[in-house]
Amino acid sequence: MTHQPLSTKTILSIAIIVLITLNLYTFIAAYPETYTPSPGINTQGSILAKDFSAYYVGTWRLWHNPSQVYHFGTLRGAEPATPPYPEAYKYLPNFLLFTTPFLLLSYQQAMLAFDIVQFILLATVAFMLYKLLENKHLAVTLVVMVIALLLPLPTASQAGWFPSYYWQWGEGQAKVFLITLLLFSFFLGSRNRPIFSGIALAFGFFDVRFALLAIPLFIMYNRKNLKTATVSSIGALILSNLMLLYPGMGSGFITMVVGSGITTPIYYYSYIPLFTLLALTVVNFKELVATLDYKGVFANFTGASKQQNMS
């Protein structure tokens, strides 16, 4: 009997299942960490609640005490307790719109629910990468999938081989949510949906560092409708952050940025969006050059015509 070789789709499906299963193991291993106030991976060794406490307390303040969203430390009173002290909130305020439903739960329940929602989003991340890379070689797609869905980085700590995801789950971080928004923007752009692509990027700007890194890819995937996508993104970014005009909130944001926001270290969990975006940039390098090369200087390298049709 002649055996038919496995199709590319089958191989990718098996690989994705294996990667997400290994990530589930990491999720379970990291679960006890969510209950442990500790320095975690904080290089200064400060004992604080988990990173999720910044989102949880920041969300509560948005709806009850907006001027104090960027205040570092506890305000006591009716504010939810996240002992010993909550982490500082360092994102744009539009992210707090997404975390608002989690206020219906207690802090610890909300962190677990937030992690679970993001774990479920891994399947969406895999689907969007599959669509974005469907014209690439199987080996290339597999490498990008491994980076985005598991990111193996051998360490000698309790985080094991997958420290980025261990601390993503253990700290209740938002990096899976972030990369989902950025990939969704690229996916919508590749499907000629520039308005929604721009909106997705605008909300992905809650962590400005990685959204800025995503801009070249955003331009590439929206090259046929770039003006529309850009206007949509800028408009959505402004409208979703109008709350910064609330007395005290805008000044608090500026103080945070000047004081510590621009010096926040790149921790293990930050490698998830960082390496995923870098991987997509590398595998699309020729297309990126062709998109940005308005004068056709590198036409021999890209194979593109001298004229770039940008709208």
C-alpha positions as CSV (number, residue, x, y, z in Angstrom):
1,M,0.0,0.0,0.0
2,T,1.3,3.4,-0.9
3,H,1.3,6.0,1.9
4,Q,0.4,9.5,1.0
5,P,2.7,12.2,2.5
6,L,1.1,14.4,5.2
7,S,-0.2,17.7,3.8
8,T,1.3,21.0,4.9
9,K,-2.0,21.8,6.7
10,T,-1.9,18.5,8.6
11,I,1.7,19.0,9.7
12,L,0.9,22.5,10.9
13,S,-2.2,21.4,12.7
14,I,-0.2,18.7,14.6
15,A,2.6,21.2,15.4
16,I,0.1,23.7,16.7
17,I,-1.6,21.1,19.0
18,V,1.8,20.1,20.4
19,L,2.9,23.7,21.0
20,I,-0.3,24.7,22.7
21,T,-0.2,21.5,24.8
22,L,3.3,22.3,26.0
23,N,2.1,25.8,26.8
24,L,-0.7,24.3,28.8
25,Y,1.9,22.4,30.8
26,T,3.7,25.7,31.4
27,F,0.4,27.4,32.4
28,I,-0.2,24.7,35.0
29,A,3.4,24.9,36.3
30,A,3.1,28.7,36.6
31,Y,-0.3,28.7,38.4
32,P,1.1,28.5,42.0
33,E,3.2,31.6,41.1
34,T,0.1,33.7,40.7
35,Y,-0.5,33.3,44.5
36,T,3.0,34.3,45.6
37,P,3.8,38.0,46.2
38,S,7.5,38.0,45.4
39,P,10.1,39.9,43.5
40,G,9.3,37.6,40.5
41,I,11.5,38.8,37.7
42,N,11.8,42.3,39.1
43,T,15.5,43.2,38.9
44,Q,15.1,45.5,41.9
45,G,13.8,42.7,44.2
46,S,10.8,44.8,45.4
47,I,8.0,42.7,46.9
48,L,4.8,43.6,45.0
49,A,1.6,42.0,43.9
50,K,1.7,40.4,40.4
51,D,1.7,42.5,37.3
52,F,-2.0,41.9,36.9
53,S,-2.6,44.0,40.0
54,A,-1.7,47.1,37.9
55,Y,-4.5,46.3,35.5
56,Y,-7.0,45.3,38.1
57,V,-6.4,48.3,40.4
58,G,-6.0,50.6,37.4
59,T,-9.4,49.5,36.0
60,W,-11.1,50.1,39.4
61,R,-9.5,53.6,39.6
62,L,-10.6,54.4,36.0
63,W,-14.3,54.0,37.1
64,H,-14.0,55.2,40.7
65,N,-11.0,57.6,40.9
66,P,-9.7,58.4,37.4
67,S,-7.2,61.0,38.5
68,Q,-5.2,58.3,40.3
69,V,-4.9,55.7,37.6
70,Y,-1.2,56.3,37.4
71,H,-0.6,56.6,41.1
72,F,2.0,54.1,42.3
73,G,1.1,52.3,45.5
74,T,-2.2,51.7,47.4
75,L,-4.8,54.3,48.1
76,R,-6.6,52.1,50.6
77,G,-10.3,53.1,51.2
78,A,-12.7,51.2,49.0
79,E,-10.0,50.3,46.5
80,P,-9.5,46.5,46.0
81,A,-6.6,45.1,48.0
82,T,-3.8,43.4,46.2
83,P,-1.3,42.9,49.0
84,P,1.3,43.9,49.7
85,Y,1.2,46.7,47.1
86,P,-0.2,46.9,43.5
87,E,2.2,47.2,40.6
88,A,2.2,50.6,38.8
89,Y,0.0,50.9,35.7
90,K,2.2,51.9,32.7
91,Y,0.0,51.6,29.6
92,L,-2.3,53.9,27.8
93,P,-5.7,54.0,29.4
94,N,-7.6,52.4,26.5
95,F,-6.4,49.0,27.6
96,L,-8.5,49.3,30.8
97,L,-11.6,49.2,28.7
98,F,-10.7,45.5,27.9
99,T,-10.0,44.7,31.6
100,T,-13.2,46.3,32.9
101,P,-15.3,43.0,32.9
102,F,-12.8,41.4,35.2
103,L,-13.8,43.7,38.0
104,L,-16.8,41.4,38.4
105,L,-14.4,38.9,40.0
106,S,-12.1,39.0,43.0
107,Y,-8.5,39.9,42.3
108,Q,-7.2,36.3,42.3
109,Q,-10.2,35.0,40.3
110,A,-9.8,37.8,37.8
111,M,-6.1,37.0,37.3
112,L,-6.9,33.4,36.6
113,A,-9.7,34.3,34.2
114,F,-7.4,36.8,32.4
115,D,-4.8,34.1,31.9
116,I,-7.4,31.6,30.7
117,V,-8.8,34.1,28.2
118,Q,-5.3,34.7,26.8
119,F,-4.5,31.0,26.7
120,I,-7.6,30.5,24.5
121,L,-6.4,33.3,22.3
122,L,-3.4,31.2,21.4
123,A,-5.5,29.3,18.9
124,T,-6.5,32.6,17.3
125,V,-2.8,33.6,17.2
126,A,-2.0,30.3,15.4
127,F,-4.8,30.7,12.9
128,M,-3.8,34.3,12.0
129,L,-0.1,33.3,11.6
130,Y,-1.2,30.4,9.4
131,K,-3.1,32.8,7.1
132,L,-0.3,35.5,7.2
133,L,2.4,32.9,6.3
134,E,0.4,30.7,3.9
135,N,2.7,31.7,1.0
136,K,5.9,30.9,3.0
137,H,7.8,27.6,3.2
138,L,6.6,25.1,5.8
139,A,9.8,25.3,7.8
140,V,9.6,29.1,8.0
141,T,6.0,28.9,9.2
142,L,6.9,26.3,11.8
143,V,9.7,28.4,13.2
144,V,7.4,31.4,13.6
145,M,4.7,29.3,15.2
146,V,7.3,28.0,17.8
147,I,8.4,31.5,18.6
148,A,4.8,32.9,19.0
149,L,3.2,29.9,20.8
150,L,5.9,28.7,23.1
151,L,9.2,30.6,22.7
152,P,11.7,28.0,24.2
153,L,14.6,29.7,26.0
154,P,16.5,27.3,28.3
155,T,17.1,28.7,31.8
156,A,18.2,27.3,35.1
157,S,15.3,28.7,37.0
158,Q,11.9,27.3,38.0
159,A,10.6,28.7,34.7
160,G,12.2,25.8,32.9
161,W,12.5,25.9,29.1
162,F,9.7,28.3,28.5
163,P,10.4,31.3,30.8
164,S,8.5,33.9,28.7
165,Y,5.3,32.0,29.0
166,Y,5.9,30.9,32.5
167,W,6.1,34.6,33.6
168,Q,3.4,35.6,31.2
169,W,1.0,33.3,33.1
170,G,2.6,33.7,36.6
171,E,2.5,37.5,36.5
172,G,-0.9,37.7,34.8
173,Q,0.8,39.7,32.0
174,A,-1.0,41.0,28.9
175,K,1.5,40.1,26.2
176,V,-0.6,37.4,24.5
177,F,-3.5,39.9,24.3
178,L,-1.1,42.5,22.8
179,I,0.3,40.2,20.1
180,T,-3.3,39.1,19.3
181,L,-4.3,42.7,18.6
182,L,-1.2,43.4,16.5
183,L,-1.6,40.2,14.4
184,F,-5.3,40.9,14.1
185,S,-4.4,44.3,12.6
186,F,-2.1,42.6,10.1
187,F,-4.6,39.9,9.3
188,L,-7.4,42.5,8.6
189,G,-5.0,44.6,6.5
190,S,-4.1,41.6,4.4
191,R,-7.9,41.0,3.9
192,N,-8.5,44.6,2.7
193,R,-10.2,45.7,5.9
194,P,-8.2,48.9,6.5
195,I,-10.6,50.6,8.9
196,F,-10.8,47.7,11.3
197,S,-7.0,47.0,10.8
198,G,-6.4,50.6,12.0
199,I,-8.7,50.2,15.0
200,A,-6.9,47.0,16.0
201,L,-3.5,48.7,15.8
202,A,-4.8,51.6,17.8
203,F,-5.8,49.4,20.7
204,G,-2.5,47.5,20.4
205,F,-0.8,50.8,21.0
206,F,-1.6,50.4,24.7
207,D,2.0,49.2,24.9
208,V,3.6,51.8,22.7
209,R,7.0,50.0,22.4
210,F,5.7,47.0,20.5
211,A,3.1,48.9,18.5
212,L,5.9,51.1,17.1
213,L,7.8,48.0,16.1
214,A,4.7,46.8,14.4
215,I,4.3,49.9,12.2
216,P,6.4,48.6,9.2
217,L,4.3,45.4,9.1
218,F,1.1,47.4,9.4
219,I,2.2,49.5,6.4
220,M,3.1,46.4,4.4
221,Y,-0.2,44.6,5.0
222,N,-2.2,47.8,4.4
223,R,-0.2,49.0,1.4
224,K,-3.2,49.0,-0.9
225,N,-5.3,51.1,1.5
226,L,-2.7,52.8,3.6
227,K,-4.3,56.2,3.9
228,T,-7.6,54.7,5.1
229,A,-5.8,52.4,7.6
230,T,-3.6,55.3,8.9
231,V,-6.5,57.7,9.4
232,S,-8.5,54.9,11.1
233,S,-5.7,54.1,13.4
234,I,-4.9,57.7,14.4
235,G,-8.6,58.4,14.9
236,A,-9.2,55.3,17.1
237,L,-6.1,56.0,19.1
238,I,-7.2,59.5,19.9
239,L,-10.8,58.7,20.6
240,S,-10.1,55.6,22.8
241,N,-7.7,57.7,25.0
242,L,-9.7,60.8,25.3
243,M,-10.0,60.0,29.0
244,L,-6.5,61.4,29.4
245,L,-8.1,64.8,29.3
246,Y,-9.7,64.0,32.7
247,P,-8.1,66.3,35.3
248,G,-5.1,64.5,36.9
249,M,-5.0,61.5,34.5
250,G,-3.1,63.1,31.7
251,S,-0.5,64.7,34.1
252,G,-0.2,61.3,35.9
253,F,0.5,59.6,32.6
254,I,3.2,62.1,31.7
255,T,4.8,61.8,35.1
256,M,4.8,58.0,34.7
257,V,6.4,58.2,31.3
258,V,9.0,60.6,32.3
259,G,9.7,58.9,35.6
260,S,9.8,55.3,34.6
261,G,7.7,54.4,31.6
262,I,10.4,54.7,29.0
263,T,12.9,52.8,31.1
264,T,10.8,49.7,31.8
265,P,13.1,46.7,31.2
266,I,12.4,44.0,28.6
267,Y,11.4,41.1,30.8
268,Y,11.0,37.5,29.7
269,Y,7.3,37.9,28.8
270,S,8.1,40.9,26.6
271,Y,10.0,38.5,24.3
272,I,6.7,37.1,23.1
273,P,5.6,40.1,21.1
274,L,9.2,41.2,20.5
275,F,10.4,38.0,18.9
276,T,7.1,37.3,17.1
277,L,7.3,40.8,15.4
278,L,10.9,40.4,14.6
279,A,10.3,36.9,13.1
280,L,7.5,38.3,10.9
281,T,9.8,41.2,9.9
282,V,12.6,38.8,8.9
283,V,10.4,36.4,6.9
284,N,8.7,39.4,5.1
285,F,11.9,41.4,4.7
286,K,11.9,41.5,0.9
287,E,8.2,42.5,0.9
288,L,8.8,45.2,3.5
289,V,11.7,46.7,1.5
290,A,9.5,46.7,-1.6
291,T,6.7,48.4,0.3
292,L,8.9,51.1,1.7
293,D,11.1,51.6,-1.3
294,Y,9.1,54.3,-3.0
295,K,11.8,55.2,-5.6
296,G,12.6,51.6,-6.5
297,V,16.2,51.9,-5.4
298,F,16.2,48.3,-4.3
299,A,14.1,47.0,-7.2
300,N,16.8,44.5,-8.2
301,F,16.7,43.0,-4.7
302,T,12.9,43.0,-4.3
303,G,11.9,42.2,-7.8
304,A,9.4,45.0,-7.7
305,S,8.8,47.6,-10.4
306,K,10.1,51.1,-10.1
307,Q,6.7,52.4,-9.3
308,Q,5.0,51.5,-6.0
309,N,1.2,51.8,-6.0
310,M,0.4,53.2,-2.6
311,S,-3.1,54.4,-1.8
